[in-house]
Amino acid sequence: MKQYIDLLKEEHVLKRLSIIQLIAYFGAWFSNVAIYTLLIELHVTPSIVAFVAMLHFLAGVIQAPISGSIIDSMKPKKLLLILITFEVVATFLLILVNNISDLWLLYTLIFIKMAAASFYFTTEMSLLPKLLSGDKLQKANELHSIIWSLSYTLGMGLSGFVVYLFGIKFAFILDSFMFMIGLYLLYKTEIHVEVKKSTDNLLQMMRETFSYIKRTPQALHLMLIHSFVGLTAFDALVALMVDKYYASVIATSLALGLLHASRAIGLVIGPLLLSRFTKNRYISYIFIAQAFSVWLWAYLMKDFYMSLFASVIVGLFTTTLWSYTYTLLQKNIEEKYYGRIVAYNDMLFLSSAAFTSFMIGFLATSNYSLEAIAVIIGFGFILGGLYFAWILKSQKLKEIS
């Protein structure tokens, strides 16, 4: 942990951005428990729960083809301010959703909110390589992932109690207020990076990007391997678990909060435990370890308290897989294409997460048990490990450090 603290002391812009990340990501996950609690209270079908989970990722998929070009041609601070403003408004308006007839509004607001959040994330991840390099960049990505996980832990955990004690609407109002704090801090942050204006239009920039990917196959392979981490989009599965197995044990909002918070504990401590193994040759084994952790979760799923334990284990490997594969991509592409390649990378990742959410709902409505669904997801990580082993043999990849 000392290495991350030292990095924040050295890099003042990163320090301010990290504080804003903590607030913004906390806000993003804080409203999630309220949303899923609302859906369960409205007694919607598993397919609707899965659709809402899919919407959280689908927005980022749709906007990705143009977002990267915008990022590469616009000042990052101005863009970040616009995006977080959209998050403030969309989050506050969630208080207008009261019954099933308002689901169209819920879908719209979630789409806008998560489109802005995804765009914000892509913008920031494109900014980091312009501020840092080498080992500092890897540590910054790990720190970013830890902050995401910590926000996830606190947001999901505390939201469960807030929703239980004060209600769903109060959670949405409090959430929008937190985004406003992040907006103010961002406004006060000085970000000085050179933006190289391109004379090409968006279509030309997109064509240039595809041409670059074609002549740089390792970029495509690294984007695809990162997308395997999207299999950890368990939100719909957790909501269905709570509704099916735990409703008689504990209040819905508390169960959702505790399960997500337990997994997030693993997300936070995972990079600290696995830091010595963050090298190219070990990543395939971490994919396989992720698979076994999901299978353990499937085996213990019916018992709420054992499921909390299994959720921690599931989270241990996710952060390392996410941050390392992301940094590996940044390390192996040209700076000129950072915004566009990162945007397409996020598109593939979010597509994987959206597909995972959709399949959870589809399989659940097709009479597959929740345990069987988790087992299938585990096999996906086995495939990811084998694919990464092939990438190492067939592509010339730079080591991060």
C-alpha positions as CSV (number, residue, x, y, z in Angstrom):
1,M,0.0,0.0,0.0
2,K,3.0,2.3,0.6
3,Q,3.8,2.4,-3.1
4,Y,0.4,3.7,-3.9
5,I,0.6,6.4,-1.2
6,D,4.0,7.5,-2.5
7,L,2.7,7.7,-6.0
8,L,-0.2,10.0,-4.9
9,K,2.3,12.2,-3.1
10,E,4.4,12.5,-6.2
11,E,1.6,13.0,-8.7
12,H,-0.7,15.8,-7.5
13,V,-3.1,15.6,-10.5
14,L,-3.5,11.9,-10.0
15,K,-4.2,12.5,-6.4
16,R,-7.0,14.9,-7.1
17,L,-8.4,12.6,-9.9
18,S,-8.3,9.7,-7.4
19,I,-10.3,11.6,-4.9
20,I,-12.9,12.5,-7.5
21,Q,-12.9,8.8,-8.6
22,L,-13.7,7.7,-5.1
23,I,-16.6,10.0,-4.8
24,A,-18.0,9.4,-8.4
25,Y,-17.7,5.7,-8.3
26,F,-19.1,5.6,-4.8
27,G,-22.1,7.5,-6.1
28,A,-22.4,5.1,-9.1
29,W,-22.7,2.0,-7.0
30,F,-24.7,3.7,-4.2
31,S,-27.7,4.0,-6.4
32,N,-27.4,0.5,-7.8
33,V,-28.7,-1.2,-4.6
34,A,-31.6,1.2,-4.6
35,I,-32.4,0.4,-8.2
36,Y,-32.3,-3.4,-7.7
37,T,-34.3,-3.1,-4.4
38,L,-36.9,-1.1,-6.3
39,L,-37.1,-3.8,-9.0
40,I,-37.5,-6.6,-6.5
41,E,-40.2,-4.6,-4.6
42,L,-42.0,-4.1,-7.9
43,H,-42.0,-7.9,-8.4
44,V,-40.5,-7.7,-11.9
45,T,-39.5,-10.9,-13.8
46,P,-35.9,-12.2,-13.9
47,S,-35.7,-11.0,-17.5
48,I,-36.3,-7.4,-16.5
49,V,-33.7,-7.6,-13.8
50,A,-31.2,-8.9,-16.3
51,F,-32.2,-6.3,-18.8
52,V,-31.6,-3.5,-16.3
53,A,-28.2,-5.1,-15.5
54,M,-27.5,-5.2,-19.2
55,L,-28.4,-1.5,-19.7
56,H,-25.7,-0.6,-17.2
57,F,-23.2,-1.8,-19.8
58,L,-25.0,-1.4,-23.1
59,A,-24.8,2.4,-23.1
60,G,-21.0,2.3,-23.2
61,V,-21.1,-0.2,-26.1
62,I,-23.3,2.0,-28.3
63,Q,-21.3,5.2,-27.8
64,A,-17.8,3.7,-28.0
65,P,-17.4,4.1,-31.8
66,I,-17.6,7.9,-31.5
67,S,-16.4,8.5,-27.9
68,G,-12.7,7.7,-28.6
69,S,-12.6,10.2,-31.5
70,I,-14.1,12.9,-29.3
71,I,-11.6,12.1,-26.5
72,D,-8.7,12.4,-28.8
73,S,-9.8,15.9,-30.0
74,M,-11.3,17.6,-26.9
75,K,-9.8,19.0,-23.7
76,P,-10.2,16.2,-21.1
77,K,-11.3,18.5,-18.2
78,K,-14.1,20.1,-20.2
79,L,-15.3,16.7,-21.3
80,L,-15.2,15.3,-17.8
81,L,-17.2,18.2,-16.4
82,I,-19.9,17.7,-19.0
83,L,-20.1,14.0,-18.3
84,I,-20.4,14.2,-14.6
85,T,-23.1,16.9,-14.9
86,F,-25.2,14.3,-16.9
87,E,-24.7,11.9,-14.0
88,V,-25.9,14.4,-11.5
89,V,-29.1,15.1,-13.4
90,A,-29.9,11.5,-14.4
91,T,-29.4,10.2,-10.8
92,F,-31.6,12.8,-9.3
93,L,-34.5,12.1,-11.7
94,L,-34.6,8.5,-10.6
95,I,-36.9,9.7,-7.8
96,L,-39.7,9.9,-10.4
97,V,-39.8,6.1,-10.8
98,N,-42.6,4.8,-8.7
99,N,-44.3,1.8,-10.3
100,I,-44.0,-0.7,-13.2
101,S,-45.6,1.9,-15.6
102,D,-42.5,4.0,-15.0
103,L,-40.0,1.4,-16.1
104,W,-39.4,3.2,-19.4
105,L,-38.2,6.2,-17.5
106,L,-35.9,4.0,-15.3
107,Y,-34.5,2.4,-18.5
108,T,-33.9,5.9,-20.0
109,L,-32.2,7.4,-17.0
110,I,-30.0,4.3,-16.4
111,F,-28.9,4.5,-20.0
112,I,-28.0,8.2,-19.8
113,K,-26.4,7.8,-16.4
114,M,-24.2,4.8,-17.4
115,A,-23.4,6.3,-20.8
116,A,-22.0,9.3,-19.1
117,A,-20.2,7.1,-16.5
118,S,-18.7,4.9,-19.2
119,F,-17.6,7.9,-21.3
120,Y,-16.1,9.5,-18.1
121,F,-14.2,6.3,-17.4
122,T,-12.8,6.0,-20.9
123,T,-11.8,9.7,-20.9
124,E,-9.9,9.2,-17.7
125,M,-8.2,6.0,-18.7
126,S,-7.1,7.7,-21.9
127,L,-5.7,10.6,-19.8
128,L,-3.6,8.5,-17.5
129,P,-1.0,7.4,-20.1
130,K,-0.5,11.0,-21.0
131,L,0.3,11.8,-17.4
132,L,2.3,8.7,-16.4
133,S,4.3,5.9,-17.9
134,G,5.9,2.6,-17.1
135,D,5.6,1.3,-13.6
136,K,3.8,4.4,-12.5
137,L,1.1,3.8,-15.1
138,Q,0.7,0.2,-13.9
139,K,0.4,1.4,-10.3
140,A,-2.0,4.1,-11.3
141,N,-4.2,1.6,-13.0
142,E,-4.1,-0.7,-10.0
143,L,-4.9,2.2,-7.7
144,H,-7.8,3.1,-10.0
145,S,-9.1,-0.4,-9.7
146,I,-8.6,-0.5,-6.0
147,I,-10.5,2.8,-5.7
148,W,-13.3,1.4,-7.9
149,S,-13.4,-1.7,-5.6
150,L,-13.4,0.4,-2.4
151,S,-16.1,2.6,-3.8
152,Y,-18.0,-0.5,-4.7
153,T,-17.6,-1.9,-1.2
154,L,-18.6,1.3,0.6
155,G,-21.3,2.2,-2.0
156,M,-23.0,-1.2,-2.1
157,G,-22.6,-1.8,1.7
158,L,-23.7,1.6,3.0
159,S,-26.5,1.9,0.4
160,G,-28.0,-1.3,1.7
161,F,-28.3,0.2,5.1
162,V,-29.5,3.6,3.8
163,V,-32.2,2.1,1.7
164,Y,-33.3,-0.1,4.6
165,L,-33.4,2.8,7.0
166,F,-34.4,5.8,4.9
167,G,-35.9,4.5,1.7
168,I,-35.1,4.3,-2.0
169,K,-35.7,7.9,-3.0
170,F,-33.5,9.2,-0.2
171,A,-30.7,7.1,-1.6
172,F,-31.1,8.7,-5.1
173,I,-31.1,12.2,-3.7
174,L,-28.0,11.6,-1.5
175,D,-26.3,10.0,-4.5
176,S,-26.9,13.0,-6.8
177,F,-25.5,15.2,-4.0
178,M,-22.3,13.2,-4.0
179,F,-21.9,13.6,-7.7
180,M,-22.2,17.4,-7.2
181,I,-19.3,17.3,-4.8
182,G,-17.2,15.4,-7.4
183,L,-18.2,18.0,-10.0
184,Y,-17.0,20.9,-7.8
185,L,-13.6,19.2,-7.1
186,L,-13.1,18.5,-10.8
187,Y,-13.9,22.1,-11.6
188,K,-11.1,23.2,-9.2
189,T,-8.6,20.7,-10.6
190,E,-5.9,21.9,-13.1
191,I,-5.2,19.4,-15.9
192,H,-2.6,20.3,-18.4
193,V,-2.2,17.9,-21.3
194,E,-1.6,18.6,-25.0
195,V,-4.6,17.9,-27.2
196,K,-3.5,17.3,-30.8
197,K,-6.3,18.6,-32.9
198,S,-7.0,16.3,-35.9
199,T,-8.2,17.7,-39.2
200,D,-10.0,14.4,-39.9
201,N,-13.7,14.0,-39.3
202,L,-15.1,11.3,-37.0
203,L,-15.6,8.8,-39.8
204,Q,-12.0,9.3,-41.0
205,M,-10.7,8.8,-37.5
206,M,-12.7,5.6,-37.1
207,R,-11.3,4.3,-40.4
208,E,-7.7,5.2,-39.3
209,T,-8.3,3.3,-36.1
210,F,-9.4,0.2,-37.8
211,S,-6.4,0.4,-40.1
212,Y,-4.2,0.6,-37.0
213,I,-5.8,-2.4,-35.4
214,K,-5.4,-4.4,-38.6
215,R,-1.7,-3.8,-38.7
216,T,-1.3,-4.2,-34.9
217,P,-3.0,-7.5,-34.2
218,Q,-1.7,-7.7,-30.6
219,A,-3.9,-4.6,-29.9
220,L,-7.0,-6.6,-30.9
221,H,-6.0,-9.7,-29.0
222,L,-5.4,-7.6,-25.8
223,M,-8.8,-5.9,-26.2
224,L,-10.4,-9.3,-26.5
225,I,-8.6,-10.8,-23.5
226,H,-9.6,-7.8,-21.4
227,S,-13.2,-8.4,-22.4
228,F,-13.1,-11.8,-20.6
229,V,-13.1,-9.8,-17.3
230,G,-16.6,-8.7,-18.3
231,L,-17.8,-12.2,-17.3
232,T,-17.7,-10.8,-13.7
233,A,-20.8,-8.8,-14.4
234,F,-22.7,-10.6,-11.6
235,D,-25.2,-8.0,-10.6
236,A,-28.2,-9.8,-12.2
237,L,-27.1,-13.1,-10.7
238,V,-26.7,-11.6,-7.2
239,A,-30.2,-10.0,-7.4
240,L,-31.8,-13.3,-8.4
241,M,-29.9,-15.1,-5.6
242,V,-31.3,-12.6,-3.1
243,D,-34.8,-13.0,-4.4
244,K,-34.7,-16.8,-4.6
245,Y,-32.6,-17.9,-1.6
246,Y,-32.2,-15.1,1.0
247,A,-35.5,-13.2,1.2
248,S,-36.5,-15.2,4.2
249,V,-33.1,-14.7,5.9
250,I,-32.5,-10.9,5.6
251,A,-34.0,-7.8,4.1
252,T,-33.5,-7.4,0.4
253,S,-31.5,-4.2,0.5
254,L,-29.2,-5.5,3.2
255,A,-28.6,-8.8,1.4
256,L,-27.7,-7.0,-1.8
257,G,-25.4,-4.6,0.0
258,L,-23.6,-7.3,2.0
259,L,-23.1,-9.6,-1.0
260,H,-21.7,-6.9,-3.2
261,A,-19.6,-5.5,-0.4
262,S,-18.1,-8.9,0.4
263,R,-17.0,-9.4,-3.2
264,A,-15.6,-5.9,-3.2
265,I,-13.5,-6.7,-0.1
266,G,-11.8,-9.3,-2.3
267,L,-11.4,-6.8,-5.1
268,V,-9.6,-4.4,-2.8
269,I,-7.2,-6.9,-1.1
270,G,-6.6,-9.0,-4.3
271,P,-4.0,-6.7,-5.9
272,L,-2.1,-6.5,-2.6
273,L,-1.9,-10.3,-2.3
274,L,-1.2,-11.0,-6.0
275,S,1.2,-8.1,-6.7
276,R,4.2,-10.5,-7.0
277,F,2.4,-12.5,-9.7
278,T,1.5,-9.5,-12.0
279,K,3.7,-10.6,-14.8
280,N,2.7,-11.9,-18.3
281,R,3.6,-15.5,-17.5
282,Y,1.3,-15.7,-14.5
283,I,-1.9,-14.2,-15.9
284,S,-3.2,-17.4,-17.4
285,Y,-3.1,-19.0,-14.0
286,I,-5.0,-16.1,-12.4
287,F,-7.7,-16.6,-15.0
288,I,-8.0,-20.2,-14.0
289,A,-8.0,-19.3,-10.3
290,Q,-10.9,-16.9,-11.1
291,A,-12.8,-19.9,-12.6
292,F,-12.3,-22.0,-9.5
293,S,-13.5,-19.2,-7.2
294,V,-16.7,-18.9,-9.2
295,W,-17.3,-22.6,-9.0
296,L,-16.8,-22.4,-5.2
297,W,-19.4,-19.7,-5.1
298,A,-21.8,-21.9,-7.1
299,Y,-21.3,-24.8,-4.6
300,L,-21.9,-22.5,-1.5
301,M,-24.6,-20.3,-3.1
302,K,-27.7,-21.5,-1.2
303,D,-26.2,-20.7,2.2
304,F,-26.2,-16.9,2.7
305,Y,-23.3,-16.7,5.1
306,M,-21.1,-19.1,3.2
307,S,-22.0,-17.2,0.0
308,L,-20.6,-14.0,1.7
309,F,-17.3,-15.9,2.2
310,A,-17.3,-17.2,-1.4
311,S,-18.0,-13.7,-2.7
312,V,-14.7,-12.5,-1.1
313,I,-12.8,-15.3,-2.8
314,V,-14.5,-14.4,-6.2
315,G,-13.3,-10.8,-5.9
316,L,-9.7,-11.7,-5.1
317,F,-8.6,-12.2,-8.7
318,T,-10.8,-9.8,-10.6
319,T,-9.0,-6.6,-9.9
320,T,-5.6,-8.0,-11.0
321,L,-7.0,-9.4,-14.2
322,W,-8.8,-6.1,-15.0
323,S,-5.9,-3.7,-14.2
324,Y,-3.1,-5.9,-15.7
325,T,-4.8,-6.5,-19.0
326,Y,-5.8,-2.9,-19.3
327,T,-2.2,-1.7,-18.6
328,L,-0.8,-4.3,-21.0
329,L,-3.0,-2.8,-23.8
330,Q,-1.9,0.8,-22.9
331,K,1.7,-0.4,-23.0
332,N,1.4,-2.0,-26.4
333,I,-0.3,0.8,-28.4
334,E,0.8,4.1,-29.8
335,E,-0.1,7.3,-27.9
336,K,-1.8,8.8,-30.9
337,Y,-4.5,6.1,-30.6
338,Y,-5.0,6.1,-26.8
339,G,-8.5,7.5,-26.8
340,R,-9.9,5.5,-29.7
341,I,-8.3,2.2,-28.8
342,V,-9.3,2.5,-25.1
343,A,-12.9,3.4,-26.3
344,Y,-13.1,0.3,-28.4
345,N,-11.5,-1.8,-25.6
346,D,-14.2,-0.5,-23.3
347,M,-16.8,-1.3,-26.0
348,L,-15.7,-5.0,-26.1
349,F,-15.5,-5.2,-22.3
350,L,-19.0,-3.7,-21.8
351,S,-20.3,-5.9,-24.6
352,S,-19.0,-8.9,-22.7
353,A,-20.6,-7.6,-19.5
354,A,-23.9,-6.8,-21.2
355,F,-23.9,-10.3,-22.8
356,T,-23.2,-11.9,-19.5
357,S,-26.1,-10.0,-17.9
358,F,-28.4,-11.0,-20.8
359,M,-27.4,-14.7,-20.6
360,I,-28.0,-14.8,-16.8
361,G,-31.6,-13.6,-17.4
362,F,-32.1,-15.9,-20.4
363,L,-30.8,-19.0,-18.7
364,A,-32.7,-18.2,-15.5
365,T,-36.0,-18.0,-17.4
366,S,-35.0,-21.2,-19.3
367,N,-35.1,-23.2,-16.0
368,Y,-31.3,-23.3,-15.5
369,S,-30.4,-23.1,-11.8
370,L,-28.4,-20.2,-10.6
371,E,-25.6,-22.6,-9.6
372,A,-25.5,-23.9,-13.1
373,I,-25.2,-20.4,-14.5
374,A,-22.3,-19.7,-12.2
375,V,-20.6,-22.9,-13.4
376,I,-21.0,-21.9,-17.0
377,I,-19.4,-18.5,-16.2
378,G,-16.5,-20.3,-14.6
379,F,-15.8,-22.2,-17.8
380,G,-15.5,-18.8,-19.6
381,F,-12.5,-17.9,-17.4
382,I,-10.9,-21.2,-18.3
383,L,-11.2,-20.2,-21.9
384,G,-9.7,-16.8,-21.1
385,G,-6.7,-18.4,-19.5
386,L,-6.1,-20.6,-22.5
387,Y,-6.5,-17.7,-24.9
388,F,-4.0,-15.6,-23.0
389,A,-1.5,-18.4,-23.0
390,W,-1.9,-18.5,-26.8
391,I,-1.4,-14.7,-27.1
392,L,1.9,-15.0,-25.2
393,K,3.2,-17.6,-27.6
394,S,2.0,-15.9,-30.8
395,Q,2.4,-12.2,-30.2
396,K,5.3,-10.0,-29.2
397,L,4.1,-8.3,-26.0
398,K,6.1,-5.8,-23.9
399,E,6.3,-6.5,-20.2
400,I,4.7,-3.6,-18.2
401,S,7.6,-2.9,-15.9
